[in-house]
Amino acid sequence: MSTSRNGIYSVLFTGLFLFGLAQLSAQAQGLGNSPYSSLGIGEIYGSNNITNMGMGGLGTAYANGFFLNSANPALLVRNRYTIFEVGLLGQSKRISDNRGQSQQDFGANLSYLTLTFPVTRYWSAGIGLRPYSYVDYQTTQYQKVPGTIYESEYVYRGRGGLNKAVFTNGFSITRNFFVGIEAAFLFGNITNDSDSRLLIGGDDITVKRSTLTSYSDVVWRLGAAWRPKIGKDWFLNIGGTIDPMTRLGGKSLDTYQQIDATGAQISTPDTVSSQSKGSITLPTQLKGGIVLEKSQKLAFGIEFGYQPWSKYKSLDGSPTNLKDSYSVGAGLEFTPKTRSLRYFDLIPYRLGFNYAKLPYAINGKQPDDVSASLGFSLPVGQFVNSMTISLTGGQRGTVVDNQIKERYFKIGLGLSLNQQWFQRYKVD
């Protein structure tokens, strides 16, 4: 590839990266209405790329050198090419409760932008941007005012989320042992509204309370991986990561206003309480996995995750009703023939399964999240080397014990470019 073409690609992808940065910073990064996102800092996206999603989230111990892996920073060093990857994620969801009510919803978002490159033979670095969490919910409740015949209506809404800008480094300590570190800057806003209205007649007045909370701080992730050779073409992959407990700085502001039945403001927004500052406590997250791999042919394994969300504390330092969560996933990747002239022999196919115990507590019980996934990567051409697709279907919660049941279907699309940038050419 000529130097001029590499320069054009660099300009194009840098522009796309900056455009994605602006988009992620400006939008509320939701995947559709989710009542569970009203708790804590919302729904957590996780760090998996589209490739890992097709394998049940498997990625802490295993990395294919041709595709990015953001789950374990130690595995970044296995990528010996400059890789730029864009991920898109959409979700269709059906929400239902024990009263027979249901709602169909859909949401989509830019999932991540990542650029990695080898610095030396033993060191690879990368930068990226991805959503970290999202808040997107709206619920309505009716209660009779004690001692009267009138009802009151309460509407609760939430929007917003946190973004994550990352700088990652992976190092090869020996031929088969790797370590890595990821520094990430979390930032974003979450708005929680609560409207109360006494249902008397046409002149009902709504009292609206709005709480805007802004977060920003640095978080860390440490990773290690070991890949010993156990046969002619077979490798054992063992990996683990730890996200240390972090205090995430934030500040919130409460405003109140009155609105009449037509939606017009009766009073301008009034800041009753001064702006408050504090920090939330994000608990330690642990992940580990083991994968058996036949080089460029087959990989299958299992992964575990644990996070004590019971140690999460809100902005004012008080504990919440969150519980400890854990997950287990299993996945497989199979490529028929890496050296073949047949197109379908070159396609990596993936399958996966994941089970998680969610950190939310509904009447003292934690909802389950069970899902199955499949995926594949299609070789495309010179400009985009591969297009990865993942499909995931699952269910969270049930309609018993006042839980909310969510049946969802996710589709992920990843576009990847692999090039040998910064390469010195020799002339004979």
C-alpha positions as CSV (number, residue, x, y, z in Angstrom):
1,M,0.0,0.0,0.0
2,S,1.4,3.4,-0.9
3,T,2.2,6.1,1.6
4,S,-0.3,8.5,0.2
5,R,-3.1,5.9,0.6
6,N,-2.1,5.3,4.2
7,G,-2.3,9.1,4.7
8,I,-5.8,9.3,3.3
9,Y,-6.9,6.4,5.5
10,S,-5.4,8.1,8.5
11,V,-7.2,11.3,7.9
12,L,-10.5,9.5,7.2
13,F,-10.4,7.4,10.4
14,T,-9.2,10.3,12.6
15,G,-12.1,12.3,11.4
16,L,-14.5,9.5,12.0
17,F,-13.0,9.0,15.5
18,L,-13.5,12.7,16.4
19,F,-17.0,12.7,14.9
20,G,-17.9,9.7,17.2
21,L,-16.4,11.5,20.1
22,A,-18.7,14.4,19.6
23,Q,-21.7,12.2,19.1
24,L,-21.1,10.1,22.2
25,S,-20.5,13.2,24.3
26,A,-23.7,14.9,23.1
27,Q,-26.3,12.1,23.3
28,A,-28.0,10.0,25.9
29,Q,-26.7,6.6,25.1
30,G,-29.7,4.4,25.6
31,L,-30.7,1.1,24.1
32,G,-34.4,1.6,24.7
33,N,-36.6,2.0,27.8
34,S,-35.3,-0.1,30.7
35,P,-36.9,0.2,34.2
36,Y,-33.8,-1.4,35.7
37,S,-31.7,1.6,34.6
38,S,-33.3,3.7,37.3
39,L,-31.0,2.1,39.9
40,G,-27.4,3.1,40.6
41,I,-25.8,4.8,37.7
42,G,-27.9,2.9,35.2
43,E,-27.3,-0.1,32.9
44,I,-23.7,-1.0,32.5
45,Y,-22.6,-1.7,28.9
46,G,-19.5,-3.8,29.6
47,S,-16.3,-3.7,27.7
48,N,-16.9,-6.4,25.1
49,N,-16.4,-5.7,21.4
50,I,-18.8,-7.1,18.7
51,T,-16.5,-10.1,18.3
52,N,-16.7,-11.1,22.0
53,M,-20.5,-10.5,22.0
54,G,-20.9,-13.4,19.5
55,M,-19.0,-15.7,22.0
56,G,-21.2,-15.1,25.0
57,G,-18.9,-12.3,26.2
58,L,-15.8,-14.5,26.2
59,G,-12.7,-12.2,26.0
60,T,-10.8,-12.0,29.3
61,A,-8.5,-15.0,28.4
62,Y,-8.7,-15.2,24.6
63,A,-7.9,-12.8,21.8
64,N,-7.8,-13.4,18.0
65,G,-4.9,-11.4,16.7
66,F,-6.9,-10.1,13.8
67,F,-9.7,-8.5,15.9
68,L,-9.6,-6.1,18.8
69,N,-10.3,-7.3,22.3
70,S,-11.1,-4.6,24.9
71,A,-11.9,-6.9,27.7
72,N,-8.4,-7.5,28.9
73,P,-5.7,-4.8,28.3
74,A,-2.9,-7.5,28.5
75,L,-4.2,-9.1,25.3
76,L,-3.7,-5.9,23.3
77,V,-0.1,-6.9,22.6
78,R,-1.3,-9.8,20.6
79,N,-2.4,-7.4,17.8
80,R,0.7,-6.8,15.7
81,Y,-1.1,-4.5,13.2
82,T,-2.6,-1.1,13.4
83,I,-6.4,-1.8,13.9
84,F,-9.2,0.7,13.7
85,E,-12.6,-0.6,14.6
86,V,-16.1,0.9,14.9
87,G,-18.9,-0.9,16.7
88,L,-22.7,-0.3,16.4
89,L,-25.3,-1.9,18.7
90,G,-29.1,-2.0,18.4
91,Q,-31.6,-3.7,20.6
92,S,-35.3,-4.6,20.3
93,K,-37.0,-5.2,23.6
94,R,-40.4,-6.3,24.9
95,I,-41.1,-5.3,28.5
96,S,-44.0,-6.9,30.5
97,D,-45.1,-7.0,34.2
98,N,-47.4,-9.2,36.4
99,R,-50.5,-6.9,35.6
100,G,-50.4,-8.0,31.9
101,Q,-49.1,-4.7,30.7
102,S,-46.4,-4.8,28.0
103,Q,-44.4,-2.5,25.8
104,Q,-42.3,-2.9,22.7
105,D,-39.2,-0.8,22.4
106,F,-36.1,-0.3,20.3
107,G,-32.9,1.6,20.7
108,A,-29.5,1.9,18.9
109,N,-26.2,3.5,19.6
110,L,-22.6,3.8,18.6
111,S,-21.0,1.1,20.7
112,Y,-17.3,2.0,20.5
113,L,-14.5,3.6,18.5
114,T,-11.1,2.1,19.0
115,L,-7.6,2.5,17.5
116,T,-4.6,0.3,18.5
117,F,-1.1,0.1,17.2
118,P,2.2,-1.7,18.0
119,V,4.8,0.7,19.6
120,T,7.6,-1.9,19.8
121,R,7.8,-5.6,19.4
122,Y,6.8,-6.0,23.1
123,W,4.4,-3.1,23.5
124,S,1.1,-2.2,21.9
125,A,-1.0,0.8,22.8
126,G,-4.6,2.0,22.0
127,I,-7.1,4.7,22.5
128,G,-10.9,4.4,22.4
129,L,-14.2,5.8,23.3
130,R,-17.3,3.9,24.4
131,P,-20.5,4.4,26.5
132,Y,-20.1,3.1,30.0
133,S,-23.7,3.2,31.3
134,Y,-27.1,4.5,30.3
135,V,-30.2,5.7,32.0
136,D,-33.5,5.5,30.1
137,Y,-36.8,4.8,31.9
138,Q,-40.3,6.2,32.5
139,T,-42.8,4.8,35.0
140,T,-46.2,6.0,36.2
141,Q,-47.9,5.3,39.5
142,Y,-51.3,6.2,41.0
143,Q,-52.1,6.5,44.7
144,K,-55.2,7.7,46.5
145,V,-54.7,10.7,48.8
146,P,-55.3,9.5,52.4
147,G,-58.7,10.7,53.7
148,T,-60.0,11.9,50.3
149,I,-61.6,10.5,47.2
150,Y,-58.9,12.0,44.9
151,E,-56.0,10.2,43.3
152,S,-52.5,11.5,42.7
153,E,-50.3,10.7,39.8
154,Y,-46.5,10.2,40.0
155,V,-44.4,10.0,36.9
156,Y,-40.7,9.1,37.1
157,R,-38.3,9.6,34.2
158,G,-34.6,9.3,33.7
159,R,-32.2,10.1,30.8
160,G,-28.5,10.2,30.2
161,G,-25.5,8.1,30.9
162,L,-21.7,8.0,31.3
163,N,-19.0,7.7,28.6
164,K,-15.6,6.2,28.8
165,A,-12.5,7.5,27.1
166,V,-9.7,4.9,27.4
167,F,-5.9,4.7,27.0
168,T,-4.7,1.1,27.0
169,N,-1.2,-0.4,27.0
170,G,-0.3,-4.1,26.7
171,F,3.1,-5.6,27.3
172,S,4.7,-8.9,26.4
173,I,6.9,-9.9,29.4
174,T,7.9,-13.3,28.0
175,R,6.9,-15.2,24.9
176,N,3.6,-16.4,26.4
177,F,3.0,-14.1,29.4
178,F,1.4,-10.6,29.0
179,V,0.3,-7.8,31.3
180,G,-1.7,-4.7,30.6
181,I,-3.1,-1.5,32.1
182,E,-6.0,0.6,31.1
183,A,-6.6,4.2,32.3
184,A,-10.1,5.6,31.5
185,F,-11.8,8.9,32.0
186,L,-15.5,8.6,32.9
187,F,-17.7,11.5,32.2
188,G,-21.4,12.3,31.6
189,N,-24.7,13.6,33.0
190,I,-27.8,11.8,34.3
191,T,-31.2,13.6,34.8
192,N,-33.9,12.1,37.0
193,D,-37.3,13.8,37.0
194,S,-40.3,13.1,39.3
195,D,-43.7,14.7,38.5
196,S,-46.5,14.7,41.0
197,R,-50.1,15.8,40.2
198,L,-53.3,15.8,42.1
199,L,-56.1,14.5,39.8
200,I,-59.0,16.9,40.7
201,G,-60.1,18.4,37.4
202,G,-59.1,20.3,34.4
203,D,-57.0,22.8,36.4
204,D,-54.6,20.1,37.7
205,I,-51.1,21.5,38.5
206,T,-48.0,19.4,38.2
207,V,-45.1,19.9,40.5
208,K,-41.9,18.9,38.7
209,R,-38.6,18.0,40.5
210,S,-35.5,17.6,38.3
211,T,-32.1,16.4,39.6
212,L,-29.2,16.8,37.2
213,T,-26.1,14.9,38.3
214,S,-22.7,15.2,36.5
215,Y,-19.9,12.7,37.0
216,S,-16.2,12.8,36.0
217,D,-13.1,10.9,37.2
218,V,-10.4,8.4,36.3
219,V,-10.8,4.7,36.7
220,W,-8.3,1.8,36.1
221,R,-8.2,-1.7,34.9
222,L,-5.3,-4.2,35.3
223,G,-5.0,-7.4,33.3
224,A,-2.7,-10.4,32.9
225,A,-2.8,-13.4,30.5
226,W,-0.8,-16.6,30.1
227,R,-0.7,-18.6,26.8
228,P,1.5,-21.7,27.1
229,K,1.8,-24.1,24.2
230,I,0.5,-27.6,25.2
231,G,0.7,-29.4,21.8
232,K,1.7,-29.1,18.2
233,D,-1.0,-26.5,17.4
234,W,-2.7,-26.2,20.7
235,F,-2.5,-23.5,23.3
236,L,-4.0,-22.9,26.8
237,N,-5.2,-19.4,27.4
238,I,-5.7,-18.2,31.0
239,G,-6.5,-14.6,31.8
240,G,-7.9,-12.3,34.4
241,T,-8.7,-8.6,35.1
242,I,-9.4,-6.4,38.1
243,D,-11.1,-3.0,38.2
244,P,-10.1,-1.7,41.6
245,M,-12.7,0.0,43.8
246,T,-13.0,3.7,42.7
247,R,-14.5,6.8,44.0
248,L,-16.2,8.7,41.1
249,G,-16.6,12.4,41.7
250,G,-19.9,14.1,41.0
251,K,-22.1,17.0,41.7
252,S,-25.9,17.4,41.6
253,L,-28.4,20.2,41.3
254,D,-32.1,20.0,42.3
255,T,-34.7,22.3,40.6
256,Y,-38.5,22.7,41.1
257,Q,-41.2,24.2,39.0
258,Q,-45.0,24.2,38.5
259,I,-46.7,23.3,35.2
260,D,-50.4,23.7,34.4
261,A,-52.7,21.2,32.6
262,T,-51.7,22.6,29.2
263,G,-48.0,22.0,29.8
264,A,-47.2,25.7,30.3
265,Q,-44.8,26.8,33.1
266,I,-46.6,28.6,36.0
267,S,-43.2,29.3,37.6
268,T,-39.7,29.5,36.3
269,P,-37.4,26.7,37.5
270,D,-36.4,27.3,41.1
271,T,-33.1,26.0,42.6
272,V,-34.2,25.2,46.1
273,S,-31.1,23.6,47.3
274,S,-27.5,24.7,46.4
275,Q,-25.3,22.5,44.3
276,S,-24.0,19.5,46.2
277,K,-20.8,17.7,45.6
278,G,-19.6,14.2,46.6
279,S,-18.5,10.9,45.1
280,I,-20.0,7.5,44.4
281,T,-18.2,4.3,45.2
282,L,-17.8,1.9,42.3
283,P,-17.0,-1.6,43.7
284,T,-14.1,-3.8,42.6
285,Q,-14.8,-6.0,39.5
286,L,-13.1,-9.3,39.0
287,K,-13.1,-11.4,35.8
288,G,-11.2,-14.6,34.8
289,G,-11.4,-17.2,32.1
290,I,-9.7,-20.2,30.5
291,V,-9.8,-21.1,26.8
292,L,-8.4,-24.0,24.9
293,E,-7.2,-22.9,21.4
294,K,-6.1,-24.6,18.3
295,S,-4.1,-22.0,16.4
296,Q,-6.1,-20.2,13.7
297,K,-8.8,-23.0,13.8
298,L,-10.7,-23.4,17.0
299,A,-11.1,-21.9,20.4
300,F,-13.6,-22.7,23.2
301,G,-13.7,-21.9,26.9
302,I,-15.5,-20.4,29.9
303,E,-15.4,-17.1,31.8
304,F,-16.5,-15.9,35.2
305,G,-17.2,-12.4,36.6
306,Y,-18.0,-11.0,40.0
307,Q,-18.7,-7.5,41.3
308,P,-19.9,-6.7,44.9
309,W,-22.4,-4.0,44.1
310,S,-23.6,-4.1,47.7
311,K,-20.6,-1.9,48.4
312,Y,-21.8,0.8,46.0
313,K,-22.5,4.1,47.6
314,S,-24.5,7.0,46.3
315,L,-23.3,10.6,45.9
316,D,-24.1,11.5,49.5
317,G,-22.2,8.4,50.8
318,S,-25.2,6.4,51.7
319,P,-25.5,2.7,50.8
320,T,-28.2,1.5,48.3
321,N,-30.3,-1.5,47.7
322,L,-28.0,-3.1,45.2
323,K,-26.7,-6.6,45.6
324,D,-23.6,-8.5,44.6
325,S,-23.7,-9.8,41.0
326,Y,-21.9,-12.5,39.1
327,S,-21.9,-14.0,35.6
328,V,-20.6,-17.0,33.8
329,G,-20.2,-17.3,30.0
330,A,-19.1,-20.0,27.6
331,G,-18.1,-19.5,24.0
332,L,-16.7,-21.0,20.8
333,E,-14.9,-19.7,17.7
334,F,-14.4,-21.9,14.6
335,T,-12.7,-21.0,11.3
336,P,-12.9,-23.8,8.7
337,K,-9.6,-23.1,6.8
338,T,-7.4,-20.0,7.2
339,R,-5.5,-20.9,4.0
340,S,-8.2,-21.5,1.4
341,L,-9.4,-20.0,-1.8
342,R,-13.1,-20.6,-0.8
343,Y,-14.7,-17.5,0.7
344,F,-16.8,-19.3,3.3
345,D,-13.8,-21.3,4.6
346,L,-12.2,-18.0,5.7
347,I,-15.1,-16.9,7.9
348,P,-14.8,-17.2,11.7
349,Y,-18.0,-18.5,13.2
350,R,-18.9,-18.0,16.8
351,L,-21.4,-19.3,19.4
352,G,-21.9,-18.3,23.0
353,F,-24.0,-18.6,26.2
354,N,-24.2,-16.3,29.2
355,Y,-25.9,-16.3,32.6
356,A,-25.8,-13.4,35.0
357,K,-27.3,-12.6,38.4
358,L,-28.2,-8.9,38.2
359,P,-27.4,-6.5,41.1
360,Y,-30.9,-5.2,41.4
361,A,-33.1,-6.3,44.3
362,I,-36.9,-6.6,43.7
363,N,-38.6,-7.7,46.9
364,G,-35.4,-9.1,48.1
365,K,-34.8,-11.2,45.0
366,Q,-32.3,-10.6,42.2
367,P,-33.4,-11.0,38.5
368,D,-31.5,-13.4,36.2
369,D,-30.2,-12.6,32.8
370,V,-30.0,-15.6,30.4
371,S,-28.8,-15.2,26.8
372,A,-27.5,-17.1,23.8
373,S,-25.5,-15.5,20.9
374,L,-23.9,-16.3,17.6
375,G,-21.7,-14.3,15.3
376,F,-19.3,-14.3,12.3
377,S,-16.8,-12.1,10.6
378,L,-17.0,-11.5,6.8
379,P,-13.8,-10.6,4.9
380,V,-14.7,-7.6,2.9
381,G,-11.9,-5.8,1.0
382,Q,-9.0,-3.4,1.2
383,F,-10.7,-0.4,2.8
384,V,-12.6,-2.4,5.4
385,N,-10.9,-5.7,6.1
386,S,-13.8,-7.3,7.9
387,M,-17.4,-6.8,8.9
388,T,-18.4,-8.6,12.1
389,I,-22.0,-9.3,13.1
390,S,-23.2,-10.7,16.4
391,L,-26.8,-11.7,17.3
392,T,-27.9,-12.1,20.9
393,G,-31.3,-13.1,22.3
394,G,-32.2,-13.4,25.9
395,Q,-34.5,-12.6,28.9
396,R,-34.0,-10.7,32.1
397,G,-36.3,-11.0,35.1
398,T,-39.8,-12.6,35.3
399,V,-43.3,-11.4,35.9
400,V,-43.5,-12.9,39.4
401,D,-42.4,-11.1,42.6
402,N,-43.2,-7.7,41.1
403,Q,-40.2,-8.0,38.7
404,I,-40.1,-6.7,35.2
405,K,-39.5,-9.2,32.4
406,E,-37.5,-8.0,29.4
407,R,-37.1,-10.2,26.4
408,Y,-34.5,-8.7,24.1
409,F,-32.8,-9.2,20.8
410,K,-29.5,-7.4,20.1
411,I,-27.6,-7.0,16.9
412,G,-24.1,-5.8,16.8
413,L,-22.1,-4.6,13.8
414,G,-18.3,-4.1,13.8
415,L,-16.2,-2.7,11.0
416,S,-12.5,-3.3,11.2
417,L,-9.5,-2.1,9.3
418,N,-6.1,-3.8,9.8
419,Q,-3.0,-2.2,8.2
420,Q,0.8,-2.2,8.7
421,W,1.4,1.5,9.5
422,F,4.7,2.9,10.7
423,Q,6.5,0.1,8.9
424,R,10.1,0.7,7.6
425,Y,10.6,-0.6,4.0
426,K,14.0,-1.8,2.8
427,V,15.2,-1.3,-0.7
428,D,17.7,-3.8,-2.2
